[in-house]
Amino acid sequence: MVKMIALKCPECGAKLQIEDGRKQCFCQYCGHKILLDDGNVDVNVTHTYHKVDDARLKEAEVEKLIRLKELEIKQKELDRKAKSKTFKAKLGIIFVLFGIILIFVGYFAHDENIVYMGIASCIVAMYIGILSLVGDDDKKEDSK
């Protein structure tokens, strides 16, 4: 038969039953670590506190989730800006090709108006290219 000793938790005051001969135990109610001396209960025993602050743990978890969500939102915004710049660059390339084709067609057809439309298309392409490099998105960030 195992001999048990009665013990009172110095932290919460709960009554505990501990096997005789143990050097330490934890309170089953508050988690307080109790160090025993030769199986005898001593008032002057050193106590190591083992408390878990559930509210602080929850707060840390919530802060971590908020930070992850903020990073996710920033990443989506960066992806959106990259797609916008890619679209503008593709549009600029299309206008350049269209302009070059118009210039050649106008030159071989001896039609100045078609050549001017090709030049205008190339100018529009340069404007779109500048927008894709500089972009209006950067101005919005500066105003924030």
Chimera marker file (.cmm) of the C-alpha trace (Angstrom):
<marker_set name="trace">
<marker id="1" x="0.000" y="0.000" z="0.000" r="1" g="1" b="0" radius="0.5"/>
<marker id="2" x="1.305" y="3.439" z="-0.959" r="1" g="1" b="0" radius="0.5"/>
<marker id="3" x="1.598" y="5.874" z="1.926" r="1" g="1" b="0" radius="0.5"/>
<marker id="4" x="0.100" y="9.304" z="1.211" r="1" g="1" b="0" radius="0.5"/>
<marker id="5" x="0.721" y="12.592" z="2.970" r="1" g="1" b="0" radius="0.5"/>
<marker id="6" x="-1.713" y="15.473" z="3.213" r="1" g="1" b="0" radius="0.5"/>
<marker id="7" x="-0.481" y="18.806" z="1.986" r="1" g="1" b="0" radius="0.5"/>
<marker id="8" x="-1.958" y="22.269" z="1.568" r="1" g="1" b="0" radius="0.5"/>
<marker id="9" x="-0.953" y="24.284" z="-1.508" r="1" g="1" b="0" radius="0.5"/>
<marker id="10" x="0.842" y="27.453" z="-0.364" r="1" g="1" b="0" radius="0.5"/>
<marker id="11" x="-0.463" y="29.339" z="-3.406" r="1" g="1" b="0" radius="0.5"/>
<marker id="12" x="-4.202" y="28.592" z="-3.547" r="1" g="1" b="0" radius="0.5"/>
<marker id="13" x="-4.744" y="26.738" z="-0.268" r="1" g="1" b="0" radius="0.5"/>
<marker id="14" x="-6.139" y="23.583" z="-1.885" r="1" g="1" b="0" radius="0.5"/>
<marker id="15" x="-5.821" y="20.304" z="0.004" r="1" g="1" b="0" radius="0.5"/>
<marker id="16" x="-3.584" y="17.824" z="-1.809" r="1" g="1" b="0" radius="0.5"/>
<marker id="17" x="-2.683" y="14.146" z="-1.364" r="1" g="1" b="0" radius="0.5"/>
<marker id="18" x="0.938" y="13.340" z="-2.287" r="1" g="1" b="0" radius="0.5"/>
<marker id="19" x="2.772" y="10.014" z="-2.315" r="1" g="1" b="0" radius="0.5"/>
<marker id="20" x="5.279" y="9.805" z="0.508" r="1" g="1" b="0" radius="0.5"/>
<marker id="21" x="8.907" y="10.084" z="-0.647" r="1" g="1" b="0" radius="0.5"/>
<marker id="22" x="8.335" y="12.435" z="-3.547" r="1" g="1" b="0" radius="0.5"/>
<marker id="23" x="10.672" y="15.422" z="-3.847" r="1" g="1" b="0" radius="0.5"/>
<marker id="24" x="8.238" y="17.692" z="-5.678" r="1" g="1" b="0" radius="0.5"/>
<marker id="25" x="4.677" y="17.957" z="-6.940" r="1" g="1" b="0" radius="0.5"/>
<marker id="26" x="2.324" y="20.314" z="-8.732" r="1" g="1" b="0" radius="0.5"/>
<marker id="27" x="-0.961" y="21.587" z="-7.372" r="1" g="1" b="0" radius="0.5"/>
<marker id="28" x="-3.706" y="20.093" z="-9.519" r="1" g="1" b="0" radius="0.5"/>
<marker id="29" x="-5.807" y="23.261" z="-9.109" r="1" g="1" b="0" radius="0.5"/>
<marker id="30" x="-3.452" y="26.178" z="-9.764" r="1" g="1" b="0" radius="0.5"/>
<marker id="31" x="-0.360" y="24.469" z="-11.227" r="1" g="1" b="0" radius="0.5"/>
<marker id="32" x="1.931" y="25.706" z="-8.462" r="1" g="1" b="0" radius="0.5"/>
<marker id="33" x="5.153" y="23.679" z="-8.160" r="1" g="1" b="0" radius="0.5"/>
<marker id="34" x="5.845" y="22.530" z="-4.610" r="1" g="1" b="0" radius="0.5"/>
<marker id="35" x="9.277" y="21.252" z="-3.611" r="1" g="1" b="0" radius="0.5"/>
<marker id="36" x="9.270" y="18.820" z="-0.661" r="1" g="1" b="0" radius="0.5"/>
<marker id="37" x="12.120" y="18.118" z="1.746" r="1" g="1" b="0" radius="0.5"/>
<marker id="38" x="12.588" y="14.382" z="2.635" r="1" g="1" b="0" radius="0.5"/>
<marker id="39" x="8.862" y="13.775" z="2.376" r="1" g="1" b="0" radius="0.5"/>
<marker id="40" x="8.158" y="16.184" z="5.267" r="1" g="1" b="0" radius="0.5"/>
<marker id="41" x="6.102" y="19.284" z="4.748" r="1" g="1" b="0" radius="0.5"/>
<marker id="42" x="8.153" y="22.303" z="5.715" r="1" g="1" b="0" radius="0.5"/>
<marker id="43" x="6.864" y="25.832" z="5.891" r="1" g="1" b="0" radius="0.5"/>
<marker id="44" x="10.243" y="27.192" z="4.776" r="1" g="1" b="0" radius="0.5"/>
<marker id="45" x="10.343" y="25.127" z="1.561" r="1" g="1" b="0" radius="0.5"/>
<marker id="46" x="11.355" y="27.042" z="-1.544" r="1" g="1" b="0" radius="0.5"/>
<marker id="47" x="8.452" y="27.354" z="-3.965" r="1" g="1" b="0" radius="0.5"/>
<marker id="48" x="8.796" y="27.731" z="-7.699" r="1" g="1" b="0" radius="0.5"/>
<marker id="49" x="5.782" y="29.367" z="-9.250" r="1" g="1" b="0" radius="0.5"/>
<marker id="50" x="4.405" y="27.841" z="-12.409" r="1" g="1" b="0" radius="0.5"/>
<marker id="51" x="1.565" y="30.087" z="-13.471" r="1" g="1" b="0" radius="0.5"/>
<marker id="52" x="0.226" y="30.528" z="-16.960" r="1" g="1" b="0" radius="0.5"/>
<marker id="53" x="-1.401" y="33.838" z="-17.736" r="1" g="1" b="0" radius="0.5"/>
<marker id="54" x="-4.110" y="32.731" z="-20.182" r="1" g="1" b="0" radius="0.5"/>
<marker id="55" x="-5.129" y="36.307" z="-20.952" r="1" g="1" b="0" radius="0.5"/>
<marker id="56" x="-1.579" y="37.290" z="-21.992" r="1" g="1" b="0" radius="0.5"/>
<marker id="57" x="-1.244" y="34.142" z="-24.119" r="1" g="1" b="0" radius="0.5"/>
<marker id="58" x="-4.532" y="34.886" z="-25.870" r="1" g="1" b="0" radius="0.5"/>
<marker id="59" x="-3.492" y="38.512" z="-26.392" r="1" g="1" b="0" radius="0.5"/>
<marker id="60" x="-0.204" y="37.388" z="-27.955" r="1" g="1" b="0" radius="0.5"/>
<marker id="61" x="-2.065" y="34.965" z="-30.251" r="1" g="1" b="0" radius="0.5"/>
<marker id="62" x="-4.489" y="37.680" z="-31.336" r="1" g="1" b="0" radius="0.5"/>
<marker id="63" x="-1.627" y="40.124" z="-31.977" r="1" g="1" b="0" radius="0.5"/>
<marker id="64" x="0.129" y="37.476" z="-34.067" r="1" g="1" b="0" radius="0.5"/>
<marker id="65" x="-3.042" y="36.849" z="-36.103" r="1" g="1" b="0" radius="0.5"/>
<marker id="66" x="-3.510" y="40.590" z="-36.643" r="1" g="1" b="0" radius="0.5"/>
<marker id="67" x="0.091" y="40.961" z="-37.819" r="1" g="1" b="0" radius="0.5"/>
<marker id="68" x="-0.292" y="38.003" z="-40.205" r="1" g="1" b="0" radius="0.5"/>
<marker id="69" x="-3.496" y="39.518" z="-41.612" r="1" g="1" b="0" radius="0.5"/>
<marker id="70" x="-1.754" y="42.886" z="-42.096" r="1" g="1" b="0" radius="0.5"/>
<marker id="71" x="1.093" y="41.167" z="-43.951" r="1" g="1" b="0" radius="0.5"/>
<marker id="72" x="-1.414" y="39.271" z="-46.100" r="1" g="1" b="0" radius="0.5"/>
<marker id="73" x="-3.194" y="42.521" z="-47.008" r="1" g="1" b="0" radius="0.5"/>
<marker id="74" x="0.128" y="44.194" z="-47.894" r="1" g="1" b="0" radius="0.5"/>
<marker id="75" x="1.088" y="41.215" z="-50.075" r="1" g="1" b="0" radius="0.5"/>
<marker id="76" x="-2.240" y="41.354" z="-51.921" r="1" g="1" b="0" radius="0.5"/>
<marker id="77" x="-1.734" y="45.092" z="-52.511" r="1" g="1" b="0" radius="0.5"/>
<marker id="78" x="1.787" y="44.471" z="-53.859" r="1" g="1" b="0" radius="0.5"/>
<marker id="79" x="0.456" y="41.725" z="-56.141" r="1" g="1" b="0" radius="0.5"/>
<marker id="80" x="-2.289" y="44.042" z="-57.403" r="1" g="1" b="0" radius="0.5"/>
<marker id="81" x="0.250" y="46.788" z="-58.150" r="1" g="1" b="0" radius="0.5"/>
<marker id="82" x="2.519" y="44.331" z="-59.963" r="1" g="1" b="0" radius="0.5"/>
<marker id="83" x="-0.385" y="43.131" z="-62.132" r="1" g="1" b="0" radius="0.5"/>
<marker id="84" x="-1.315" y="46.735" z="-62.910" r="1" g="1" b="0" radius="0.5"/>
<marker id="85" x="2.241" y="47.584" z="-63.968" r="1" g="1" b="0" radius="0.5"/>
<marker id="86" x="2.447" y="44.418" z="-66.071" r="1" g="1" b="0" radius="0.5"/>
<marker id="87" x="-0.813" y="45.293" z="-67.813" r="1" g="1" b="0" radius="0.5"/>
<marker id="88" x="0.406" y="48.838" z="-68.542" r="1" g="1" b="0" radius="0.5"/>
<marker id="89" x="3.690" y="47.504" z="-69.908" r="1" g="1" b="0" radius="0.5"/>
<marker id="90" x="1.882" y="45.040" z="-72.201" r="1" g="1" b="0" radius="0.5"/>
<marker id="91" x="-0.459" y="47.795" z="-73.369" r="1" g="1" b="0" radius="0.5"/>
<marker id="92" x="2.551" y="50.013" z="-74.127" r="1" g="1" b="0" radius="0.5"/>
<marker id="93" x="4.190" y="47.259" z="-76.185" r="1" g="1" b="0" radius="0.5"/>
<marker id="94" x="0.983" y="46.790" z="-78.180" r="1" g="1" b="0" radius="0.5"/>
<marker id="95" x="0.827" y="50.530" z="-78.938" r="1" g="1" b="0" radius="0.5"/>
<marker id="96" x="4.496" y="50.558" z="-80.000" r="1" g="1" b="0" radius="0.5"/>
<marker id="97" x="3.991" y="47.618" z="-82.369" r="1" g="1" b="0" radius="0.5"/>
<marker id="98" x="0.805" y="49.168" z="-83.733" r="1" g="1" b="0" radius="0.5"/>
<marker id="99" x="2.632" y="52.467" z="-84.225" r="1" g="1" b="0" radius="0.5"/>
<marker id="100" x="5.547" y="50.832" z="-86.026" r="1" g="1" b="0" radius="0.5"/>
<marker id="101" x="3.161" y="48.976" z="-88.320" r="1" g="1" b="0" radius="0.5"/>
<marker id="102" x="1.281" y="52.207" z="-89.075" r="1" g="1" b="0" radius="0.5"/>
<marker id="103" x="4.529" y="54.042" z="-89.809" r="1" g="1" b="0" radius="0.5"/>
<marker id="104" x="5.616" y="51.355" z="-92.286" r="1" g="1" b="0" radius="0.5"/>
<marker id="105" x="2.176" y="51.150" z="-93.913" r="1" g="1" b="0" radius="0.5"/>
<marker id="106" x="1.989" y="54.937" z="-94.199" r="1" g="1" b="0" radius="0.5"/>
<marker id="107" x="5.515" y="55.145" z="-95.592" r="1" g="1" b="0" radius="0.5"/>
<marker id="108" x="4.924" y="52.487" z="-98.261" r="1" g="1" b="0" radius="0.5"/>
<marker id="109" x="1.449" y="53.834" z="-99.061" r="1" g="1" b="0" radius="0.5"/>
<marker id="110" x="2.855" y="57.382" z="-99.270" r="1" g="1" b="0" radius="0.5"/>
<marker id="111" x="0.196" y="58.566" z="-96.804" r="1" g="1" b="0" radius="0.5"/>
<marker id="112" x="1.433" y="61.094" z="-94.227" r="1" g="1" b="0" radius="0.5"/>
<marker id="113" x="-1.683" y="60.755" z="-92.079" r="1" g="1" b="0" radius="0.5"/>
<marker id="114" x="-1.033" y="57.057" z="-91.428" r="1" g="1" b="0" radius="0.5"/>
<marker id="115" x="2.615" y="57.829" z="-90.558" r="1" g="1" b="0" radius="0.5"/>
<marker id="116" x="1.443" y="60.518" z="-88.090" r="1" g="1" b="0" radius="0.5"/>
<marker id="117" x="-1.007" y="58.067" z="-86.525" r="1" g="1" b="0" radius="0.5"/>
<marker id="118" x="1.877" y="55.614" z="-86.084" r="1" g="1" b="0" radius="0.5"/>
<marker id="119" x="4.006" y="58.290" z="-84.447" r="1" g="1" b="0" radius="0.5"/>
<marker id="120" x="1.088" y="59.243" z="-82.192" r="1" g="1" b="0" radius="0.5"/>
<marker id="121" x="0.658" y="55.594" z="-81.244" r="1" g="1" b="0" radius="0.5"/>
<marker id="122" x="4.352" y="55.409" z="-80.284" r="1" g="1" b="0" radius="0.5"/>
<marker id="123" x="3.987" y="58.584" z="-78.180" r="1" g="1" b="0" radius="0.5"/>
<marker id="124" x="0.992" y="57.065" z="-76.384" r="1" g="1" b="0" radius="0.5"/>
<marker id="125" x="3.069" y="53.929" z="-75.811" r="1" g="1" b="0" radius="0.5"/>
<marker id="126" x="5.863" y="56.009" z="-74.260" r="1" g="1" b="0" radius="0.5"/>
<marker id="127" x="3.330" y="57.725" z="-71.989" r="1" g="1" b="0" radius="0.5"/>
<marker id="128" x="1.902" y="54.358" z="-70.907" r="1" g="1" b="0" radius="0.5"/>
<marker id="129" x="5.454" y="53.081" z="-70.377" r="1" g="1" b="0" radius="0.5"/>
<marker id="130" x="6.281" y="56.029" z="-68.135" r="1" g="1" b="0" radius="0.5"/>
<marker id="131" x="3.083" y="55.421" z="-66.179" r="1" g="1" b="0" radius="0.5"/>
<marker id="132" x="3.957" y="51.754" z="-65.740" r="1" g="1" b="0" radius="0.5"/>
<marker id="133" x="7.388" y="52.672" z="-64.377" r="1" g="1" b="0" radius="0.5"/>
<marker id="134" x="6.415" y="55.631" z="-62.195" r="1" g="1" b="0" radius="0.5"/>
<marker id="135" x="2.731" y="54.886" z="-61.767" r="1" g="1" b="0" radius="0.5"/>
<marker id="136" x="-0.031" y="56.690" z="-59.950" r="1" g="1" b="0" radius="0.5"/>
<marker id="137" x="0.147" y="54.077" z="-57.177" r="1" g="1" b="0" radius="0.5"/>
<marker id="138" x="3.426" y="55.537" z="-55.907" r="1" g="1" b="0" radius="0.5"/>
<marker id="139" x="1.823" y="58.985" z="-55.573" r="1" g="1" b="0" radius="0.5"/>
<marker id="140" x="-0.959" y="57.495" z="-53.443" r="1" g="1" b="0" radius="0.5"/>
<marker id="141" x="1.597" y="55.928" z="-51.096" r="1" g="1" b="0" radius="0.5"/>
<marker id="142" x="3.472" y="59.216" z="-50.728" r="1" g="1" b="0" radius="0.5"/>
<marker id="143" x="0.279" y="61.009" z="-49.669" r="1" g="1" b="0" radius="0.5"/>
<marker id="144" x="-0.321" y="58.446" z="-46.905" r="1" g="1" b="0" radius="0.5"/>
<link id1="1" id2="2" r="1" g="1" b="0" radius="0.2"/>
<link id1="2" id2="3" r="1" g="1" b="0" radius="0.2"/>
<link id1="3" id2="4" r="1" g="1" b="0" radius="0.2"/>
<link id1="4" id2="5" r="1" g="1" b="0" radius="0.2"/>
<link id1="5" id2="6" r="1" g="1" b="0" radius="0.2"/>
<link id1="6" id2="7" r="1" g="1" b="0" radius="0.2"/>
<link id1="7" id2="8" r="1" g="1" b="0" radius="0.2"/>
<link id1="8" id2="9" r="1" g="1" b="0" radius="0.2"/>
<link id1="9" id2="10" r="1" g="1" b="0" radius="0.2"/>
<link id1="10" id2="11" r="1" g="1" b="0" radius="0.2"/>
<link id1="11" id2="12" r="1" g="1" b="0" radius="0.2"/>
<link id1="12" id2="13" r="1" g="1" b="0" radius="0.2"/>
<link id1="13" id2="14" r="1" g="1" b="0" radius="0.2"/>
<link id1="14" id2="15" r="1" g="1" b="0" radius="0.2"/>
<link id1="15" id2="16" r="1" g="1" b="0" radius="0.2"/>
<link id1="16" id2="17" r="1" g="1" b="0" radius="0.2"/>
<link id1="17" id2="18" r="1" g="1" b="0" radius="0.2"/>
<link id1="18" id2="19" r="1" g="1" b="0" radius="0.2"/>
<link id1="19" id2="20" r="1" g="1" b="0" radius="0.2"/>
<link id1="20" id2="21" r="1" g="1" b="0" radius="0.2"/>
<link id1="21" id2="22" r="1" g="1" b="0" radius="0.2"/>
<link id1="22" id2="23" r="1" g="1" b="0" radius="0.2"/>
<link id1="23" id2="24" r="1" g="1" b="0" radius="0.2"/>
<link id1="24" id2="25" r="1" g="1" b="0" radius="0.2"/>
<link id1="25" id2="26" r="1" g="1" b="0" radius="0.2"/>
<link id1="26" id2="27" r="1" g="1" b="0" radius="0.2"/>
<link id1="27" id2="28" r="1" g="1" b="0" radius="0.2"/>
<link id1="28" id2="29" r="1" g="1" b="0" radius="0.2"/>
<link id1="29" id2="30" r="1" g="1" b="0" radius="0.2"/>
<link id1="30" id2="31" r="1" g="1" b="0" radius="0.2"/>
<link id1="31" id2="32" r="1" g="1" b="0" radius="0.2"/>
<link id1="32" id2="33" r="1" g="1" b="0" radius="0.2"/>
<link id1="33" id2="34" r="1" g="1" b="0" radius="0.2"/>
<link id1="34" id2="35" r="1" g="1" b="0" radius="0.2"/>
<link id1="35" id2="36" r="1" g="1" b="0" radius="0.2"/>
<link id1="36" id2="37" r="1" g="1" b="0" radius="0.2"/>
<link id1="37" id2="38" r="1" g="1" b="0" radius="0.2"/>
<link id1="38" id2="39" r="1" g="1" b="0" radius="0.2"/>
<link id1="39" id2="40" r="1" g="1" b="0" radius="0.2"/>
<link id1="40" id2="41" r="1" g="1" b="0" radius="0.2"/>
<link id1="41" id2="42" r="1" g="1" b="0" radius="0.2"/>
<link id1="42" id2="43" r="1" g="1" b="0" radius="0.2"/>
<link id1="43" id2="44" r="1" g="1" b="0" radius="0.2"/>
<link id1="44" id2="45" r="1" g="1" b="0" radius="0.2"/>
<link id1="45" id2="46" r="1" g="1" b="0" radius="0.2"/>
<link id1="46" id2="47" r="1" g="1" b="0" radius="0.2"/>
<link id1="47" id2="48" r="1" g="1" b="0" radius="0.2"/>
<link id1="48" id2="49" r="1" g="1" b="0" radius="0.2"/>
<link id1="49" id2="50" r="1" g="1" b="0" radius="0.2"/>
<link id1="50" id2="51" r="1" g="1" b="0" radius="0.2"/>
<link id1="51" id2="52" r="1" g="1" b="0" radius="0.2"/>
<link id1="52" id2="53" r="1" g="1" b="0" radius="0.2"/>
<link id1="53" id2="54" r="1" g="1" b="0" radius="0.2"/>
<link id1="54" id2="55" r="1" g="1" b="0" radius="0.2"/>
<link id1="55" id2="56" r="1" g="1" b="0" radius="0.2"/>
<link id1="56" id2="57" r="1" g="1" b="0" radius="0.2"/>
<link id1="57" id2="58" r="1" g="1" b="0" radius="0.2"/>
<link id1="58" id2="59" r="1" g="1" b="0" radius="0.2"/>
<link id1="59" id2="60" r="1" g="1" b="0" radius="0.2"/>
<link id1="60" id2="61" r="1" g="1" b="0" radius="0.2"/>
<link id1="61" id2="62" r="1" g="1" b="0" radius="0.2"/>
<link id1="62" id2="63" r="1" g="1" b="0" radius="0.2"/>
<link id1="63" id2="64" r="1" g="1" b="0" radius="0.2"/>
<link id1="64" id2="65" r="1" g="1" b="0" radius="0.2"/>
<link id1="65" id2="66" r="1" g="1" b="0" radius="0.2"/>
<link id1="66" id2="67" r="1" g="1" b="0" radius="0.2"/>
<link id1="67" id2="68" r="1" g="1" b="0" radius="0.2"/>
<link id1="68" id2="69" r="1" g="1" b="0" radius="0.2"/>
<link id1="69" id2="70" r="1" g="1" b="0" radius="0.2"/>
<link id1="70" id2="71" r="1" g="1" b="0" radius="0.2"/>
<link id1="71" id2="72" r="1" g="1" b="0" radius="0.2"/>
<link id1="72" id2="73" r="1" g="1" b="0" radius="0.2"/>
<link id1="73" id2="74" r="1" g="1" b="0" radius="0.2"/>
<link id1="74" id2="75" r="1" g="1" b="0" radius="0.2"/>
<link id1="75" id2="76" r="1" g="1" b="0" radius="0.2"/>
<link id1="76" id2="77" r="1" g="1" b="0" radius="0.2"/>
<link id1="77" id2="78" r="1" g="1" b="0" radius="0.2"/>
<link id1="78" id2="79" r="1" g="1" b="0" radius="0.2"/>
<link id1="79" id2="80" r="1" g="1" b="0" radius="0.2"/>
<link id1="80" id2="81" r="1" g="1" b="0" radius="0.2"/>
<link id1="81" id2="82" r="1" g="1" b="0" radius="0.2"/>
<link id1="82" id2="83" r="1" g="1" b="0" radius="0.2"/>
<link id1="83" id2="84" r="1" g="1" b="0" radius="0.2"/>
<link id1="84" id2="85" r="1" g="1" b="0" radius="0.2"/>
<link id1="85" id2="86" r="1" g="1" b="0" radius="0.2"/>
<link id1="86" id2="87" r="1" g="1" b="0" radius="0.2"/>
<link id1="87" id2="88" r="1" g="1" b="0" radius="0.2"/>
<link id1="88" id2="89" r="1" g="1" b="0" radius="0.2"/>
<link id1="89" id2="90" r="1" g="1" b="0" radius="0.2"/>
<link id1="90" id2="91" r="1" g="1" b="0" radius="0.2"/>
<link id1="91" id2="92" r="1" g="1" b="0" radius="0.2"/>
<link id1="92" id2="93" r="1" g="1" b="0" radius="0.2"/>
<link id1="93" id2="94" r="1" g="1" b="0" radius="0.2"/>
<link id1="94" id2="95" r="1" g="1" b="0" radius="0.2"/>
<link id1="95" id2="96" r="1" g="1" b="0" radius="0.2"/>
<link id1="96" id2="97" r="1" g="1" b="0" radius="0.2"/>
<link id1="97" id2="98" r="1" g="1" b="0" radius="0.2"/>
<link id1="98" id2="99" r="1" g="1" b="0" radius="0.2"/>
<link id1="99" id2="100" r="1" g="1" b="0" radius="0.2"/>
<link id1="100" id2="101" r="1" g="1" b="0" radius="0.2"/>
<link id1="101" id2="102" r="1" g="1" b="0" radius="0.2"/>
<link id1="102" id2="103" r="1" g="1" b="0" radius="0.2"/>
<link id1="103" id2="104" r="1" g="1" b="0" radius="0.2"/>
<link id1="104" id2="105" r="1" g="1" b="0" radius="0.2"/>
<link id1="105" id2="106" r="1" g="1" b="0" radius="0.2"/>
<link id1="106" id2="107" r="1" g="1" b="0" radius="0.2"/>
<link id1="107" id2="108" r="1" g="1" b="0" radius="0.2"/>
<link id1="108" id2="109" r="1" g="1" b="0" radius="0.2"/>
<link id1="109" id2="110" r="1" g="1" b="0" radius="0.2"/>
<link id1="110" id2="111" r="1" g="1" b="0" radius="0.2"/>
<link id1="111" id2="112" r="1" g="1" b="0" radius="0.2"/>
<link id1="112" id2="113" r="1" g="1" b="0" radius="0.2"/>
<link id1="113" id2="114" r="1" g="1" b="0" radius="0.2"/>
<link id1="114" id2="115" r="1" g="1" b="0" radius="0.2"/>
<link id1="115" id2="116" r="1" g="1" b="0" radius="0.2"/>
<link id1="116" id2="117" r="1" g="1" b="0" radius="0.2"/>
<link id1="117" id2="118" r="1" g="1" b="0" radius="0.2"/>
<link id1="118" id2="119" r="1" g="1" b="0" radius="0.2"/>
<link id1="119" id2="120" r="1" g="1" b="0" radius="0.2"/>
<link id1="120" id2="121" r="1" g="1" b="0" radius="0.2"/>
<link id1="121" id2="122" r="1" g="1" b="0" radius="0.2"/>
<link id1="122" id2="123" r="1" g="1" b="0" radius="0.2"/>
<link id1="123" id2="124" r="1" g="1" b="0" radius="0.2"/>
<link id1="124" id2="125" r="1" g="1" b="0" radius="0.2"/>
<link id1="125" id2="126" r="1" g="1" b="0" radius="0.2"/>
<link id1="126" id2="127" r="1" g="1" b="0" radius="0.2"/>
<link id1="127" id2="128" r="1" g="1" b="0" radius="0.2"/>
<link id1="128" id2="129" r="1" g="1" b="0" radius="0.2"/>
<link id1="129" id2="130" r="1" g="1" b="0" radius="0.2"/>
<link id1="130" id2="131" r="1" g="1" b="0" radius="0.2"/>
<link id1="131" id2="132" r="1" g="1" b="0" radius="0.2"/>
<link id1="132" id2="133" r="1" g="1" b="0" radius="0.2"/>
<link id1="133" id2="134" r="1" g="1" b="0" radius="0.2"/>
<link id1="134" id2="135" r="1" g="1" b="0" radius="0.2"/>
<link id1="135" id2="136" r="1" g="1" b="0" radius="0.2"/>
<link id1="136" id2="137" r="1" g="1" b="0" radius="0.2"/>
<link id1="137" id2="138" r="1" g="1" b="0" radius="0.2"/>
<link id1="138" id2="139" r="1" g="1" b="0" radius="0.2"/>
<link id1="139" id2="140" r="1" g="1" b="0" radius="0.2"/>
<link id1="140" id2="141" r="1" g="1" b="0" radius="0.2"/>
<link id1="141" id2="142" r="1" g="1" b="0" radius="0.2"/>
<link id1="142" id2="143" r="1" g="1" b="0" radius="0.2"/>
<link id1="143" id2="144" r="1" g="1" b="0" radius="0.2"/>
</marker_set>
